[in-house]
Amino acid sequence: MAISSVGAVVLDCPDPSALADFYARVLGGSVEGEGDWVDLKVPGGPALAFQAAPDHVPPRWPAPEHSQQFHLDLMVEDLDTAEKEVLALGAKPLDAEDRSRTFRVYADPAGHPFCLCAC
C-alpha cells in the first residue's frame, strides 16, 4: 500500500506565470493562480506548480559536479515536430544533436532541463 500519491511537481523559478504558460503550451491544461505560486492542471498527469524563487540558479546540463535537481520526461509522437514547437516557445537545446537516440534534452525558459522522448 502506498503511503502517498503525487500532488504536484514543483519547480522553483524567477517568474511562475511565465513558466506555467510555457508548460501549458507544451502539455495543455489550465493555469491557475498568479504571483508567487501558480498551478498547471495537466490532463492525465500530476499537476505542475511553479514557485517564485528570485535567486533561482538554473541547473547545468550535463555537469556532474553540479546538481541537475530534477527533470521531466515528456512523451511525444514525433521528436522533430515537438522540437520545433518547444524551441518556438523559448526552450533551449542542451543535448539534442544525436538524432539516432529516442530522446533529446532541452532547457525550459527558467533553465530546468527536460527531455522530449519518443520511447
N, CA, C and O atoms as a Tinker XYZ file with bonds, in Angstrom:
   476  protein
     1  N      0.843000   -1.188000    0.000000    73     2
     2  CA     0.000000    0.000000    0.000000    64     1     3
     3  C      0.883000    1.245000    0.000000    63     2     4     5
     4  O      1.826000    1.342000    0.786000    81     3
     5  N      0.580000    2.182000   -0.870000    73     3     6
     6  CA     1.348000    3.423000   -0.961000    64     5     7
     7  C      1.077000    4.313000    0.240000    63     6     8     9
     8  O     -0.032000    4.340000    0.772000    81     7
     9  N      2.082000    5.022000    0.648000    73     7    10
    10  CA     1.944000    5.977000    1.741000    64     9    11
    11  C      1.297000    7.260000    1.250000    63    10    12    13
    12  O      0.559000    7.911000    1.989000    81    11
    13  N      1.575000    7.629000   -0.005000    73    11    14
    14  CA     1.045000    8.880000   -0.528000    64    13    15
    15  C      0.911000    8.791000   -2.044000    63    14    16    17
    16  O      1.240000    7.773000   -2.652000    81    15
    17  N      0.429000    9.861000   -2.635000    73    15    18
    18  CA     0.367000    9.984000   -4.087000    64    17    19
    19  C      0.936000   11.347000   -4.463000    63    18    20    21
    20  O      1.046000   12.236000   -3.619000    81    19
    21  N      1.297000   11.505000   -5.729000    73    19    22
    22  CA     1.883000   12.770000   -6.179000    64    21    23
    23  C      0.793000   13.824000   -6.251000    63    22    24    25
    24  O     -0.203000   13.650000   -6.953000    81    23
    25  N      0.979000   14.910000   -5.529000    73    23    26
    26  CA     0.053000   16.032000   -5.592000    64    25    27
    27  C      0.454000   17.008000   -6.671000    63    26    28    29
    28  O     -0.392000   17.496000   -7.420000    81    27
    29  N      1.749000   17.296000   -6.754000    73    27    30
    30  CA     2.273000   18.212000   -7.758000    64    29    31
    31  C      3.783000   18.056000   -7.810000    63    30    32    33
    32  O      4.419000   17.651000   -6.837000    81    31
    33  N      4.333000   18.382000   -8.953000    73    31    34
    34  CA     5.774000   18.536000   -9.104000    64    33    35
    35  C      6.005000   20.039000   -9.104000    63    34    36    37
    36  O      5.430000   20.751000   -9.927000    81    35
    37  N      6.841000   20.533000   -8.192000    73    35    38
    38  CA     7.019000   21.968000   -8.007000    64    37    39
    39  C      8.371000   22.401000   -8.548000    63    38    40    41
    40  O      9.401000   21.813000   -8.215000    81    39
    41  N      8.362000   23.426000   -9.378000    73    39    42
    42  CA     9.584000   23.978000   -9.953000    64    41    43
    43  C      9.811000   25.374000   -9.410000    63    42    44    45
    44  O      8.933000   26.230000   -9.520000    81    43
    45  N     10.975000   25.616000   -8.827000    73    43    46
    46  CA    11.369000   26.974000   -8.460000    64    45    47
    47  C     11.751000   27.712000   -9.743000    63    46    48    49
    48  O     12.335000   27.130000  -10.657000    81    47
    49  N     11.415000   29.001000   -9.796000    73    47    50
    50  CA    11.724000   29.783000  -10.991000    64    49    51
    51  C     11.578000   31.266000  -10.672000    63    50    52    53
    52  O     10.957000   31.624000   -9.672000    81    51
    53  N     12.140000   32.126000  -11.507000    73    51    54
    54  CA    12.020000   33.556000  -11.238000    64    53    55
    55  C     10.641000   34.130000  -11.570000    63    54    56    57
    56  O     10.237000   35.123000  -10.964000    81    55
    57  N      9.903000   33.528000  -12.522000    73    55    58
    58  CA     8.614000   34.056000  -12.960000    64    57    59
    59  C      7.607000   32.910000  -13.107000    63    58    60    61
    60  O      7.509000   32.312000  -14.178000    81    59
    61  N      6.852000   32.596000  -12.031000    73    59    62
    62  CA     5.937000   31.466000  -12.077000    64    61    63
    63  C      4.900000   31.527000  -13.201000    63    62    64    65
    64  O      4.612000   30.502000  -13.819000    81    63
    65  N      4.344000   32.684000  -13.472000    73    63    66
    66  CA     3.326000   32.791000  -14.524000    64    65    67
    67  C      3.907000   32.483000  -15.898000    63    66    68    69
    68  O      3.287000   31.778000  -16.694000    81    67
    69  N      5.097000   33.009000  -16.177000    73    67    70
    70  CA     5.715000   32.779000  -17.482000    64    69    71
    71  C      6.068000   31.311000  -17.673000    63    70    72    73
    72  O      5.864000   30.766000  -18.758000    81    71
    73  N      6.593000   30.660000  -16.638000    73    71    74
    74  CA     6.973000   29.261000  -16.791000    64    73    75
    75  C      5.734000   28.360000  -16.858000    63    74    76    77
    76  O      5.735000   27.367000  -17.586000    81    75
    77  N      4.685000   28.695000  -16.112000    73    75    78
    78  CA     3.435000   27.943000  -16.218000    64    77    79
    79  C      2.860000   28.063000  -17.626000    63    78    80    81
    80  O      2.344000   27.086000  -18.169000    81    79
    81  N      2.941000   29.235000  -18.214000    73    79    82
    82  CA     2.457000   29.435000  -19.576000    64    81    83
    83  C      3.261000   28.594000  -20.568000    63    82    84    85
    84  O      2.682000   27.990000  -21.472000    81    83
    85  N      4.585000   28.547000  -20.412000    73    83    86
    86  CA     5.428000   27.713000  -21.284000    64    85    87
    87  C      4.956000   26.261000  -21.231000    63    86    88    89
    88  O      4.714000   25.651000  -22.272000    81    87
    89  N      4.825000   25.704000  -20.026000    73    87    90
    90  CA     4.440000   24.302000  -19.901000    64    89    91
    91  C      2.983000   24.068000  -20.310000    63    90    92    93
    92  O      2.659000   22.979000  -20.783000    81    91
    93  N      2.103000   25.045000  -20.147000    73    91    94
    94  CA     0.724000   24.900000  -20.616000    64    93    95
    95  C      0.706000   24.790000  -22.138000    63    94    96    97
    96  O     -0.105000   24.048000  -22.692000    81    95
    97  N      1.581000   25.512000  -22.816000    73    95    98
    98  CA     1.654000   25.427000  -24.276000    64    97    99
    99  C      2.261000   24.107000  -24.725000    63    98   100   101
   100  O      1.925000   23.603000  -25.797000    81    99
   101  N      3.152000   23.544000  -23.917000    73    99   102
   102  CA     3.772000   22.260000  -24.250000    64   101   103
   103  C      2.841000   21.096000  -23.915000    63   102   104   105
   104  O      2.695000   20.176000  -24.720000    81   103
   105  N      2.204000   21.123000  -22.732000    73   103   106
   106  CA     1.446000   19.984000  -22.223000    64   105   107
   107  C     -0.070000   20.126000  -22.303000    63   106   108   109
   108  O     -0.785000   19.134000  -22.163000    81   107
   109  N     -0.572000   21.338000  -22.525000    73   107   110
   110  CA    -2.001000   21.582000  -22.408000    64   109   111
   111  C     -2.346000   21.808000  -20.952000    63   110   112   113
   112  O     -1.456000   21.925000  -20.109000    81   111
   113  N     -3.611000   21.868000  -20.656000    73   111   114
   114  CA    -4.032000   22.063000  -19.275000    64   113   115
   115  C     -4.440000   23.487000  -18.992000    63   114   116   117
   116  O     -4.495000   24.333000  -19.885000    81   115
   117  N     -4.726000   23.733000  -17.725000    73   115   118
   118  CA    -5.191000   25.063000  -17.324000    64   117   119
   119  C     -4.301000   25.626000  -16.227000    63   118   120   121
   120  O     -3.916000   24.934000  -15.285000    81   119
   121  N     -3.990000   26.899000  -16.383000    73   119   122
   122  CA    -3.152000   27.621000  -15.419000    64   121   123
   123  C     -4.064000   28.271000  -14.395000    63   122   124   125
   124  O     -5.056000   28.911000  -14.745000    81   123
   125  N     -3.715000   28.100000  -13.120000    73   123   126
   126  CA    -4.498000   28.673000  -12.030000    64   125   127
   127  C     -3.576000   29.407000  -11.075000    63   126   128   129
   128  O     -2.520000   28.897000  -10.700000    81   127
   129  N     -3.977000   30.594000  -10.689000    73   127   130
   130  CA    -3.217000   31.371000   -9.724000    64   129   131
   131  C     -2.334000   32.399000  -10.399000    63   130   132   133
   132  O     -2.244000   32.480000  -11.624000    81   131
   133  N     -1.689000   33.180000   -9.552000    73   131   134
   134  CA    -0.758000   34.205000  -10.024000    64   133   135
   135  C      0.146000   34.593000   -8.870000    63   134   136   137
   136  O     -0.069000   34.179000   -7.731000    81   135
   137  N      1.145000   35.380000   -9.168000    73   135   138
   138  CA     2.054000   35.815000   -8.119000    64   137   139
   139  C      3.134000   34.800000   -7.838000    63   138   140   141
   140  O      3.763000   34.279000   -8.759000    81   139
   141  N      3.354000   34.513000   -6.548000    73   139   142
   142  CA     4.468000   33.656000   -6.136000    64   141   143
   143  C      4.209000   32.165000   -6.306000    63   142   144   145
   144  O      5.136000   31.368000   -6.158000    81   143
   145  N      2.976000   31.762000   -6.612000    73   143   146
   146  CA     2.654000   30.338000   -6.776000    64   145   147
   147  C      1.602000   30.203000   -7.865000    63   146   148   149
   148  O      0.528000   30.799000   -7.779000    81   147
   149  N      1.916000   29.414000   -8.892000    73   147   150
   150  CA     0.990000   29.191000   -9.994000    64   149   151
   151  C      0.920000   27.685000  -10.250000    63   150   152   153
   152  O      1.948000   27.008000  -10.283000    81   151
   153  N     -0.293000   27.166000  -10.430000    73   151   154
   154  CA    -0.503000   25.748000  -10.712000    64   153   155
   155  C     -0.859000   25.542000  -12.172000    63   154   156   157
   156  O     -1.508000   26.384000  -12.792000    81   155
   157  N     -0.426000   24.411000  -12.713000    73   155   158
   158  CA    -0.842000   23.955000  -14.028000    64   157   159
   159  C     -1.488000   22.593000  -13.853000    63   158   160   161
   160  O     -0.817000   21.623000  -13.503000    81   159
   161  N     -2.768000   22.519000  -14.092000    73   159   162
   162  CA    -3.502000   21.252000  -14.025000    64   161   163
   163  C     -3.330000   20.567000  -15.378000    63   162   164   165
   164  O     -3.857000   21.031000  -16.389000    81   163
   165  N     -2.594000   19.467000  -15.390000    73   163   166
   166  CA    -2.238000   18.776000  -16.623000    64   165   167
   167  C     -3.210000   17.616000  -16.853000    63   166   168   169
   168  O     -3.418000   16.801000  -15.955000    81   167
   169  N     -3.806000   17.533000  -18.048000    73   167   170
   170  CA    -4.710000   16.413000  -18.318000    64   169   171
   171  C     -3.958000   15.081000  -18.239000    63   170   172   173
   172  O     -2.925000   14.903000  -18.884000    81   171
   173  N     -4.483000   14.159000  -17.449000    73   171   174
   174  CA    -3.918000   12.826000  -17.379000    64   173   175
   175  C     -2.599000   12.706000  -16.646000    63   174   176   177
   176  O     -1.926000   11.682000  -16.766000    81   175
   177  N     -2.211000   13.714000  -15.896000    73   175   178
   178  CA    -0.944000   13.636000  -15.185000    64   177   179
   179  C     -0.986000   14.442000  -13.910000    63   178   180   181
   180  O     -1.987000   15.092000  -13.609000    81   179
   181  N      0.111000   14.402000  -13.150000    73   179   182
   182  CA     0.146000   15.208000  -11.932000    64   181   183
   183  C      0.222000   16.693000  -12.270000    63   182   184   185
   184  O      0.692000   17.074000  -13.343000    81   183
   185  N     -0.234000   17.507000  -11.363000    73   183   186
   186  CA    -0.140000   18.953000  -11.546000    64   185   187
   187  C      1.313000   19.386000  -11.485000    63   186   188   189
   188  O      2.131000   18.784000  -10.789000    81   187
   189  N      1.616000   20.433000  -12.221000    73   187   190
   190  CA     2.900000   21.108000  -12.070000    64   189   191
   191  C      2.625000   22.417000  -11.339000    63   190   192   193
   192  O      1.637000   23.095000  -11.622000    81   191
   193  N      3.483000   22.764000  -10.416000    73   191   194
   194  CA     3.346000   24.023000   -9.696000    64   193   195
   195  C      4.650000   24.801000   -9.865000    63   194   196   197
   196  O      5.728000   24.219000   -9.984000    81   195
   197  N      4.529000   26.107000   -9.873000    73   195   198
   198  CA     5.673000   26.980000  -10.107000    64   197   199
   199  C      5.740000   27.981000   -8.965000    63   198   200   201
   200  O      4.801000   28.736000   -8.713000    81   199
   201  N      6.880000   27.964000   -8.285000    73   199   202
   202  CA     7.063000   28.760000   -7.077000    64   201   203
   203  C      8.121000   29.822000   -7.330000    63   202   204   205
   204  O      9.184000   29.528000   -7.877000    81   203
   205  N      7.832000   31.054000   -6.933000    73   203   206
   206  CA     8.784000   32.146000   -7.132000    64   205   207
   207  C     10.046000   31.914000   -6.306000    63   206   208   209
   208  O      9.990000   31.636000   -5.108000    81   207
   209  N     11.167000   32.035000   -6.977000    73   207   210
   210  CA    12.481000   31.935000   -6.337000    64   209   211
   211  C     13.368000   32.981000   -7.009000    63   210   212   213
   212  O     14.057000   32.680000   -7.984000    81   211
   213  N     13.351000   34.202000   -6.492000    73   211   214
   214  CA    14.076000   35.296000   -7.145000    64   213   215
   215  C     15.568000   35.021000   -7.350000    63   214   216   217
   216  O     16.159000   35.530000   -8.303000    81   215
   217  N     16.179000   34.233000   -6.479000    73   215   218
   218  CA    17.609000   33.933000   -6.605000    64   217   219
   219  C     17.850000   32.576000   -7.258000    63   218   220   221
   220  O     18.913000   31.979000   -7.085000    81   219
   221  N     16.867000   32.092000   -8.005000    73   219   222
   222  CA    16.977000   30.784000   -8.652000    64   221   223
   223  C     18.215000   30.709000   -9.542000    63   222   224   225
   224  O     18.470000   31.595000  -10.358000    81   223
   225  N     18.970000   29.640000   -9.369000    73   223   226
   226  CA    20.127000   29.356000  -10.218000    64   225   227
   227  C     19.795000   28.096000  -10.997000    63   226   228   229
   228  O     19.645000   27.030000  -10.401000    81   227
   229  N     19.674000   28.193000  -12.323000    73   227   230
   230  CA    19.298000   27.008000  -13.082000    64   229   231
   231  C     20.370000   25.934000  -13.034000    63   230   232   233
   232  O     21.557000   26.239000  -12.925000    81   231
   233  N     19.951000   24.674000  -13.116000    73   231   234
   234  CA    20.929000   23.589000  -13.169000    64   233   235
   235  C     21.712000   23.642000  -14.472000    63   234   236   237
   236  O     21.305000   24.313000  -15.421000    81   235
   237  N     22.831000   22.935000  -14.516000    73   235   238
   238  CA    23.643000   22.867000  -15.739000    64   237   239
   239  C     23.563000   21.462000  -16.307000    63   238   240   241
   240  O     23.482000   20.486000  -15.562000    81   239
   241  N     23.586000   21.366000  -17.605000    73   239   242
   242  CA    23.485000   20.066000  -18.273000    64   241   243
   243  C     24.596000   19.935000  -19.287000    63   242   244   245
   244  O     24.863000   20.908000  -19.992000    81   243
   245  N     25.246000   18.829000  -19.407000    73   243   246
   246  CA    25.492000   17.898000  -18.303000    64   245   247
   247  C     26.641000   18.429000  -17.470000    63   246   248   249
   248  O     27.620000   18.933000  -18.020000    81   247
   249  N     26.546000   18.332000  -16.215000    73   247   250
   250  CA    27.589000   18.820000  -15.326000    64   249   251
   251  C     27.551000   17.996000  -14.044000    63   250   252   253
   252  O     26.876000   18.376000  -13.088000    81   251
   253  N     28.265000   16.876000  -14.012000    73   251   254
   254  CA    28.226000   16.005000  -12.835000    64   253   255
   255  C     28.616000   16.707000  -11.534000    63   254   256   257
   256  O     28.200000   16.287000  -10.454000    81   255
   257  N     29.409000   17.769000  -11.631000    73   255   258
   258  CA    29.826000   18.463000  -10.417000    64   257   259
   259  C     28.733000   19.391000   -9.875000    63   258   260   261
   260  O     28.872000   19.928000   -8.776000    81   259
   261  N     27.642000   19.584000  -10.637000    73   259   262
   262  CA    26.519000   20.414000  -10.204000    64   261   263
   263  C     25.239000   19.597000  -10.257000    63   262   264   265
   264  O     25.051000   18.785000  -11.162000    81   263
   265  N     24.382000   19.808000   -9.308000    73   263   266
   266  CA    23.129000   19.072000   -9.253000    64   265   267
   267  C     22.226000   19.430000  -10.422000    63   266   268   269
   268  O     22.064000   20.601000  -10.764000    81   267
   269  N     21.641000   18.404000  -11.028000    73   267   270
   270  CA    20.644000   18.615000  -12.072000    64   269   271
   271  C     19.307000   18.996000  -11.432000    63   270   272   273
   272  O     18.453000   19.572000  -12.107000    81   271
   273  N     19.111000   18.697000  -10.179000    73   271   274
   274  CA    17.909000   18.961000   -9.385000    64   273   275
   275  C     16.777000   18.015000   -9.747000    63   274   276   277
   276  O     16.314000   17.273000   -8.881000    81   275
   277  N     16.320000   18.010000  -10.970000    73   275   278
   278  CA    15.291000   17.094000  -11.449000    64   277   279
   279  C     15.122000   17.376000  -12.938000    63   278   280   281
   280  O     15.633000   18.376000  -13.443000    81   279
   281  N     14.415000   16.508000  -13.638000    73   279   282
   282  CA    13.992000   16.836000  -14.992000    64   281   283
   283  C     12.713000   16.092000  -15.329000    63   282   284   285
   284  O     12.399000   15.069000  -14.721000    81   283
   285  N     11.985000   16.606000  -16.289000    73   283   286
   286  CA    10.754000   15.987000  -16.751000    64   285   287
   287  C     11.033000   15.210000  -18.032000    63   286   288   289
   288  O     11.746000   15.701000  -18.908000    81   287
   289  N     10.488000   14.021000  -18.150000    73   287   290
   290  CA    10.485000   13.277000  -19.404000    64   289   291
   291  C      9.106000   13.465000  -20.017000    63   290   292   293
   292  O      8.105000   13.030000  -19.447000    81   291
   293  N      9.051000   14.110000  -21.174000    73   291   294
   294  CA     7.790000   14.396000  -21.842000    64   293   295
   295  C      7.680000   13.521000  -23.080000    63   294   296   297
   296  O      8.501000   13.621000  -23.992000    81   295
   297  N      6.668000   12.666000  -23.113000    73   295   298
   298  CA     6.486000   11.722000  -24.209000    64   297   299
   299  C      5.876000   12.438000  -25.416000    63   298   300   301
   300  O      4.923000   13.206000  -25.280000    81   299
   301  N      6.443000   12.174000  -26.606000    73   299   302
   302  CA     5.956000   12.793000  -27.847000    64   301   303
   303  C      5.854000   11.732000  -28.935000    63   302   304   305
   304  O      6.503000   10.688000  -28.862000    81   303
   305  N      5.039000   12.008000  -29.936000    73   303   306
   306  CA     4.903000   11.105000  -31.079000    64   305   307
   307  C      6.054000   11.288000  -32.062000    63   306   308   309
   308  O      6.581000   10.309000  -32.589000    81   307
   309  N      6.447000   12.539000  -32.312000    73   307   310
   310  CA     7.463000   12.845000  -33.317000    64   309   311
   311  C      8.462000   13.839000  -32.730000    63   310   312   313
   312  O      8.102000   14.974000  -32.417000    81   311
   313  N      9.708000   13.415000  -32.584000    73   311   314
   314  CA    10.729000   14.273000  -31.967000    64   313   315
   315  C     10.979000   15.548000  -32.759000    63   314   316   317
   316  O     11.086000   16.623000  -32.169000    81   315
   317  N     11.074000   15.453000  -34.082000    73   315   318
   318  CA    11.373000   16.637000  -34.884000    64   317   319
   319  C     10.277000   17.690000  -34.769000    63   318   320   321
   320  O     10.567000   18.877000  -34.618000    81   319
   321  N      9.035000   17.265000  -34.840000    73   319   322
   322  CA     7.905000   18.197000  -34.726000    64   321   323
   323  C      7.865000   18.821000  -33.338000    63   322   324   325
   324  O      7.726000   20.037000  -33.204000    81   323
   325  N      7.988000   17.992000  -32.307000    73   323   326
   326  CA     7.943000   18.506000  -30.929000    64   325   327
   327  C      9.105000   19.462000  -30.677000    63   326   328   329
   328  O      8.937000   20.485000  -30.014000    81   327
   329  N     10.283000   19.130000  -31.205000    73   327   330
   330  CA    11.435000   20.010000  -31.032000    64   329   331
   331  C     11.165000   21.391000  -31.607000    63   330   332   333
   332  O     11.422000   22.394000  -30.940000    81   331
   333  N     10.654000   21.464000  -32.823000    73   331   334
   334  CA    10.358000   22.770000  -33.431000    64   333   335
   335  C      9.396000   23.574000  -32.564000    63   334   336   337
   336  O      9.556000   24.783000  -32.396000    81   335
   337  N      8.398000   22.890000  -32.018000    73   335   338
   338  CA     7.391000   23.586000  -31.225000    64   337   339
   339  C      7.950000   24.103000  -29.903000    63   338   340   341
   340  O      7.669000   25.242000  -29.529000    81   339
   341  N      8.742000   23.288000  -29.177000    73   339   342
   342  CA     9.264000   23.770000  -27.889000    64   341   343
   343  C     10.320000   24.863000  -28.096000    63   342   344   345
   344  O     10.417000   25.787000  -27.289000    81   343
   345  N     11.107000   24.765000  -29.167000    73   343   346
   346  CA    12.076000   25.831000  -29.446000    64   345   347
   347  C     11.358000   27.142000  -29.756000    63   346   348   349
   348  O     11.812000   28.207000  -29.338000    81   347
   349  N     10.245000   27.075000  -30.481000    73   347   350
   350  CA     9.471000   28.278000  -30.785000    64   349   351
   351  C      8.879000   28.904000  -29.523000    63   350   352   353
   352  O      8.617000   30.106000  -29.484000    81   351
   353  N      8.669000   28.081000  -28.490000    73   351   354
   354  CA     8.126000   28.583000  -27.223000    64   353   355
   355  C      9.204000   29.121000  -26.287000    63   354   356   357
   356  O      8.885000   29.669000  -25.232000    81   355
   357  N     10.473000   28.973000  -26.658000    73   355   358
   358  CA    11.541000   29.518000  -25.825000    64   357   359
   359  C     12.465000   28.504000  -25.195000    63   358   360   361
   360  O     13.360000   28.888000  -24.442000    81   359
   361  N     12.285000   27.212000  -25.474000    73   359   362
   362  CA    13.206000   26.199000  -24.946000    64   361   363
   363  C     14.571000   26.355000  -25.628000    63   362   364   365
   364  O     14.670000   26.888000  -26.733000    81   363
   365  N     15.606000   25.883000  -24.953000    73   363   366
   366  CA    16.969000   25.912000  -25.491000    64   365   367
   367  C     17.492000   24.479000  -25.546000    63   366   368   369
   368  O     17.330000   23.731000  -24.581000    81   367
   369  N     18.120000   24.080000  -26.663000    73   367   370
   370  CA    18.675000   22.724000  -26.740000    64   369   371
   371  C     19.882000   22.573000  -25.815000    63   370   372   373
   372  O     20.743000   23.451000  -25.756000    81   371
   373  N     19.938000   21.451000  -25.094000    73   371   374
   374  CA    21.082000   21.143000  -24.241000    64   373   375
   375  C     21.869000   19.958000  -24.793000    63   374   376   377
   376  O     23.100000   19.961000  -24.791000    81   375
   377  N     21.148000   18.953000  -25.262000    73   375   378
   378  CA    21.780000   17.732000  -25.769000    64   377   379
   379  C     20.816000   17.122000  -26.788000    63   378   380   381
   380  O     20.117000   16.151000  -26.501000    81   379
   381  N     20.797000   17.716000  -27.983000    73   379   382
   382  CA    19.811000   17.309000  -28.980000    64   381   383
   383  C     20.436000   16.998000  -30.336000    63   382   384   385
   384  O     19.723000   16.839000  -31.326000    81   383
   385  N     21.758000   16.910000  -30.386000    73   383   386
   386  CA    22.426000   16.707000  -31.668000    64   385   387
   387  C     22.314000   15.279000  -32.195000    63   386   388   389
   388  O     22.214000   15.077000  -33.405000    81   387
   389  N     22.331000   14.288000  -31.309000    73   387   390
   390  CA    22.322000   12.888000  -31.721000    64   389   391
   391  C     20.907000   12.481000  -32.129000    63   390   392   393
   392  O     20.068000   12.184000  -31.278000    81   391
   393  N     20.653000   12.470000  -33.426000    73   391   394
   394  CA    19.319000   12.184000  -33.949000    64   393   395
   395  C     18.999000   10.694000  -33.964000    63   394   396   397
   396  O     17.885000   10.319000  -34.328000    81   395
   397  N     19.947000    9.825000  -33.578000    73   395   398
   398  CA    19.687000    8.389000  -33.561000    64   397   399
   399  C     19.042000    7.949000  -32.239000    63   398   400   401
   400  O     18.500000    6.848000  -32.150000    81   399
   401  N     19.102000    8.802000  -31.224000    73   399   402
   402  CA    18.528000    8.453000  -29.918000    64   401   403
   403  C     17.017000    8.659000  -29.910000    63   402   404   405
   404  O     16.461000    9.326000  -30.783000    81   403
   405  N     16.378000    8.084000  -28.924000    73   403   406
   406  CA    14.925000    8.232000  -28.766000    64   405   407
   407  C     14.563000    9.382000  -27.833000    63   406   408   409
   408  O     13.400000    9.509000  -27.449000    81   407
   409  N     15.518000   10.217000  -27.460000    73   407   410
   410  CA    15.249000   11.366000  -26.602000    64   409   411
   411  C     16.195000   12.506000  -26.960000    63   410   412   413
   412  O     17.261000   12.298000  -27.539000    81   411
   413  N     15.777000   13.712000  -26.600000    73   411   414
   414  CA    16.588000   14.924000  -26.749000    64   413   415
   415  C     16.366000   15.781000  -25.509000    63   414   416   417
   416  O     15.277000   15.784000  -24.935000    81   415
   417  N     17.401000   16.507000  -25.101000    73   415   418
   418  CA    17.353000   17.271000  -23.856000    64   417   419
   419  C     17.336000   18.771000  -24.163000    63   418   420   421
   420  O     18.088000   19.264000  -25.003000    81   419
   421  N     16.462000   19.468000  -23.460000    73   419   422
   422  CA    16.293000   20.911000  -23.626000    64   421   423
   423  C     16.223000   21.568000  -22.252000    63   422   424   425
   424  O     16.093000   20.885000  -21.235000    81   423
   425  N     16.312000   22.896000  -22.227000    73   423   426
   426  CA    16.072000   23.667000  -21.004000    64   425   427
   427  C     14.827000   24.508000  -21.226000    63   426   428   429
   428  O     14.640000   25.084000  -22.298000    81   427
   429  N     13.975000   24.577000  -20.207000    73   427   430
   430  CA    12.822000   25.467000  -20.293000    64   429   431
   431  C     13.314000   26.904000  -20.136000    63   430   432   433
   432  O     14.501000   27.109000  -19.881000    81   431
   433  N     12.447000   27.905000  -20.278000    73   431   434
   434  CA    12.909000   29.297000  -20.189000    64   433   435
   435  C     13.563000   29.683000  -18.859000    63   434   436   437
   436  O     14.302000   30.666000  -18.806000    81   435
   437  N     13.305000   28.928000  -17.782000    73   435   438
   438  CA    13.951000   29.205000  -16.496000    64   437   439
   439  C     15.213000   28.368000  -16.305000    63   438   440   441
   440  O     15.877000   28.478000  -15.275000    81   439
   441  N     15.551000   27.531000  -17.292000    73   439   442
   442  CA    16.790000   26.763000  -17.229000    64   441   443
   443  C     16.662000   25.332000  -16.740000    63   442   444   445
   444  O     17.669000   24.628000  -16.673000    81   443
   445  N     15.453000   24.868000  -16.391000    73   443   446
   446  CA    15.279000   23.477000  -15.944000    64   445   447
   447  C     15.395000   22.537000  -17.141000    63   446   448   449
   448  O     14.770000   22.785000  -18.172000    81   447
   449  N     16.178000   21.466000  -17.030000    73   447   450
   450  CA    16.243000   20.522000  -18.139000    64   449   451
   451  C     14.975000   19.683000  -18.243000    63   450   452   453
   452  O     14.345000   19.355000  -17.238000    81   451
   453  N     14.613000   19.342000  -19.475000    73   451   454
   454  CA    13.534000   18.378000  -19.721000    64   453   455
   455  C     13.882000   17.611000  -20.985000    63   454   456   457
   456  O     14.615000   18.097000  -21.846000    81   455
   457  N     13.346000   16.414000  -21.077000    73   455   458
   458  CA    13.590000   15.566000  -22.244000    64   457   459
   459  C     12.313000   15.391000  -23.034000    63   458   460   461
   460  O     11.238000   15.186000  -22.471000    81   459
   461  N     12.447000   15.475000  -24.348000    73   459   462
   462  CA    11.395000   15.011000  -25.231000    64   461   463
   463  C     11.764000   13.575000  -25.558000    63   462   464   465
   464  O     12.882000   13.298000  -25.992000    81   463
   465  N     10.826000   12.663000  -25.349000    73   463   466
   466  CA    11.101000   11.232000  -25.518000    64   465   467
   467  C     10.096000   10.619000  -26.479000    63   466   468   469
   468  O      8.886000   10.801000  -26.341000    81   467
   469  N     10.622000    9.889000  -27.456000    73   467   470
   470  CA     9.781000    9.079000  -28.346000    64   469   471
   471  C     10.151000    7.634000  -28.071000    63   470   472   473
   472  O     10.621000    6.914000  -28.952000    81   471
   473  N      9.931000    7.226000  -26.832000    73   471   474
   474  CA    10.379000    5.900000  -26.373000    64   473   475
   475  C      9.262000    4.883000  -26.481000    63   474   476
   476  O      9.454000    3.715000  -26.140000    81   475
